[in-house]
């Protein structure tokens, strides 16, 4: 095993959310419904970074749906032959196997045929199940499948309108009526179902695996002269802090660390900037001064609060500095500041305003820093 990746993150990676446009900022719902469990997760995507804000688990899944089909088929058999095939373990198991097949067929077709040989006391059974009948039965327990969504939104203190995209994954989420129910819960969100829900998590994990070094590279690293006796090896990491100061009233002259030193590369980090509550209606120009600097080993950043203090506690101040600026930022806007250090050492910084998607950004080549 090369790496562990969470299921919500894997689902987002499968659809390349936040990976193509580095300034993209999204709030996503990852809805995974498997055979025995259901998980609804809220994921914030900012500058390519995934943050799982809340997650809600319920012990409800495809087994409950299968039992509905079993009940329907058993009632049809009783109506025709005056006997209940569930009285024997063998008959009950045959019903479950065929009910599972019927459930999958009805996810794509309007009707499903069911033929079971020697279901009960040597009697064969044949029947048809329509999608409308299946959905009518499924409606009885649909609320149990939607309830975790309501709970996770309440836990994250979000409205349904705040969700930009909803990802359906897990075999049970292929049921059309369930997809429609989720879509009706989030009328403004894009429901992502283009990838087979059974394969979404696997596709995301494979995408992440493709970003990892090849096995030959790992073997080369392990044989490198930097390999220590305890089995550790050297990795590329930042030797400086990326800090910023804004002109916003509530944080003016306050040094904030966006990317701390000793972070392994590549790395992405982002901060949300709080706008002043008494900001003028016509808006204001937001300026962010960025600095790359080496911090003295004995400096405690927790005690460093202002620019003047920071200068006294650092050396090589102003190794690299510049300013990002966005004019006429409204008080109801959302601002985020992000930094992405690539494998080649280049640095990309962006100041993004939502929902207008205006962005002030700069890319610094490795040789510049």
N, C-alpha and C positions, 0 to 999 in steps of 0.2 A: 504494500500500500504506500503510495507516494505522498498523498495528502488527503485530509478530511475537509469536505466542503458541505455546508449546511444545505438542506433541501430548498429553502426559499432562495438562497443565493444561486444554486444550480439552476433553478427554474428561470431566474432572471437572465443568467448567462446563456441559457438555451435560446432565448430570443434576442440576445445581444443588447439588452437594455442598458443604456449608459456607456456602452463600449465604443460605439461609432462616433457619437457626438459627445465630446468631453464636457461641454457646457450643459448637457441635458440634466434636468432635475425632475424626478418623477416620484410619485407615491403609488405603490403597486399593492394589489392584493394577490397573494399566492394561495390558491384554493386547491388543496390536495385531498382527494377522497379515494381511499383505497378499499381493500376488502373488509377490514375490521376497524379502521380508525379514520377520522377526518381532522385535518389541520387547516386552520385559516390564519394566515400571517400577513402583517402589514410591513412592507419593506420600503424604506426611503432610499432612493438612488440619487446620488449627488457626486458629480465629477468622477463617475465610474466606480464609486464606493457604495457597497450595499450595507445598510443598517437595518436589522430586524427590530422594529419598534415594539411590536406586540405579537404574540402568537397564542392561539386558542385551540385546544385539543378536545375532541369528543370521541367516545367509543361508539360511533355509528358509522356504517360504511356499506359496502356492497353486499355483505351478508344479509343485512336487513331487507334489501331489495330482492335478493334471491329467495328469501323466505316468503315474500309476497307472491312471487311466481309459483313457488311450491304449493302454497295455499290454493291458488287459483287452479292449478293442474289437478290437485287432489280433489277439489270440489267438483271439477268436471268429471273425473273418474267416478266419484261417488254418485253423481247424477245419472251416469250411464249404467253402472254395474252394481250399485248399492253396496259398495265396500270401500274402505279407506286404505289405500296402499301404504300409508304411513304407519300402519300397525306393525309392519315388519321392518327391521333395520335395512334389509336389502332393498326393499321397495322405496323406503325413504331416501336412501342414498342415490338410487337411480333417478328419483324425482329431482334431487338437488343438482346432480350432474347435468341433466337436461334443462333444468330451469336456468342454470348458469349460461348454457349455450343460447337459450331463448333470449335472455337479457342482452347478451352481446349482439345478437342478430338484430334485435329491435332498436339498437343504437344507430343502425344504418339503413334498415329496411322497414317498410310499413307493416309487414306480417312475418311471423316466424312459424314454421311447421315443427311439430314435436311428435316423434314416434319412438315409443319405448316397448321393447319386446319383453314379454313375460314380467310385466310390472307387478302383478299380484295374482297369486294362485294360477299361474300359467296364462293369464289374460294379457293380450297386447293392448297398448293404448296409443291412439293417434289423435292429435288435436291441433288447432291453429290458435295463435294468440296475436291479436292485432295491437298495433302501437297505441291506438286510442284506449283500448281496454287496459293495457299495461300502464299507461300514464294515469288513467283513472284510479288504479290501485296505488300507484306511486304517490298520488296526491295526498293519500292518507298519512304519509310519514314525511312529506316534503319539508314541513316546518322544522323537523329535527335537523335537516341538512342545511337550512338557511340560518338557524339560530346561532351557530358559532360565528357567522359573519357579523351579526348584530353585536354579539358580545365583544369581538375583537375591535370593532369600531368604537364601542363605548370605552374599552380599556385604553385605546390610543387617543381618546378624546377627539375623534374625527367625524366629520359628516360623510355620507356616501358620495357627495359631490366632490370631495377632496381626492378621491381615487382616480388616477389617470388611466391605469391599465389593470386588468384582472387576468391572471394566468390560470388556466384550468389544467390540472395534472392529476394523474391517478386514473385507473380504469373506470371507476364509477362515474367520473366527471364527463364521460362520453355520452351519458344519457341526455338526449335533446331537451327534455323538460327541465332538467336540472340546470343546463346551460342557459335556458331562457329565464329561469328564476333568478340566476345570478345576474344576468344581463339587465333584468328589470329592477334589481336592487341598485345597480350602478348605471343609470341611463346615460351618463356623460362619459363613461369609461369605455375603452376599447377592450373587448373580450378576446383574448388570444387563444385560439384553438387550432392554428394551422399545423402545429406539430402534434403528432399522435400523443394524446395525454398519457398513455402508457409509457412513452419514451422521453417525456420532457426532462425528468430528473437525470436520466442516463445521458441525454444529449448535453445537458449543462455540465455534468461531471466530465464528459469527454472533452468538452470545450476547455475546461480548466486544465485538464491533463495535457492538452496540446500546448499550453503555455509553460509547462514545466520543462526542465532540461531533459535532453535525451539520456537514455541509460548509459551511453558511452561517455557523455559529459559528466554524469554523476560519478562514474567509475574513475574518470580522469581527476575529478576533484578529490576523491578519496585517496588517490595516490599522490596528490600534490604535496610539495615540501612543507606547506603550511599545516598539514595534518598533525594534530597534537597527539600526545600519548593517550589522552582520555577519549579519543575518537571524534573530537570536534574539528571543524575546518573553518577557514576564513571566508567571509562573505563581504560583498560590496555594501557599504553603508555611508550615510551622510556624515560628514565631519563638521557640519555647521548647523546652526539653527536658522530657519526661515521665519522671520518675525514680521509683524506689521503693526502699523498705527493708523487709526482712522481719524477723520475730522468730525465724527458724529459726537454730539454733545455728551451722551452718556458714557462714551468710551474715549473721549479726547485725551491724548497724551498717555494713553495706557498701552503698554507693550504687550502684545499677544503673540504667542508662539504658534505658528501654523504647522510647521514640520519640525519636530525636535531632532537634535543631532543623534547619531547612532541608529537611525532608522534604516533597515535593510532596503536596498533598491532592487527593483523599481518600487515606488510608493506613491499613493495618492492620499491627500488629506483635504478636507474642506471644513469651513466654519460658516455658520449663519450669522449675519451681522444684524444686530438689533437697531432699528431706526428709532429716533427720539419720539416720545409720545406727543410732545408739543410741536412737532414739525409743521411748518407752514403748508397750507393747502397747495400752493403752487410748486412745492417741492424744493429741493436743494441739490447742489452738486456734491456728490460723495467722492472723497479722495482717500485713497489707501496708499500709504508709503510702505514699500517692501524693502527689507534688508536681509542680506545673507552675511552672517558674521560668525566667527568662532568665539565661543564663550569660555572664559577662564574656568579652569577645572574646579575651583573652589567657589564658584558663583551659585547662589541659591536663587533660582528664578522666581520662586514663590515670594521672595522678599523684595524683588525688583519690580516696581510699579510704574515708574515714570521714565521718560526719555533721558533726563539728566542723570538719574540713578543708573540707568542702563549703560550710559557712556562711561561712567566711573568704574563700573564692574566688568567691562569688556575690554578686549584688546583687538587691534586690527579692525576697528569700527569703520563701517562703510566700505568693506571689501567689494560689495556690489549692492547698489541700491537704485530704485526707480519708483515711479508713481503710477498707479492706475486710477482713472477718473471716469465717473459716469455723471453727466449733467441732468438736471431736472428729474431727480428721482422722487416719485410721489410717496406720501407717507403710508399708503396701503400696500406698497410694493414689498417684495421679499428679496433680500440680497444674500448672495453666497460668494465666498472667496475660496478658491480651490488652487491647489498646487499638485503637479504631477511630475515626478522625476522618473524619466525613462531609463531603460537598461543601458543606453549609450551615454547616460549622464546628462542629457539635455533636460531643461526645466521648462514646463509650461505653467503659466499662472493666469487665472481668469477671475474677473469680477462680473457676476451675472445678476441681472435683474429679472424677476418673475412678476407677472406673467408676460411681460413684453418681450422677454428673451434678448434684451439688449445686453451686449457683452463687451467689456474692455479686457483685452488679453494680450499676452506677449509670450514668445517662445525664445529661450536663451540656449544657444548651442553649448555643448559640453566645454568647448575651448574658451567660451566667454566667462565661465564661472571658475 
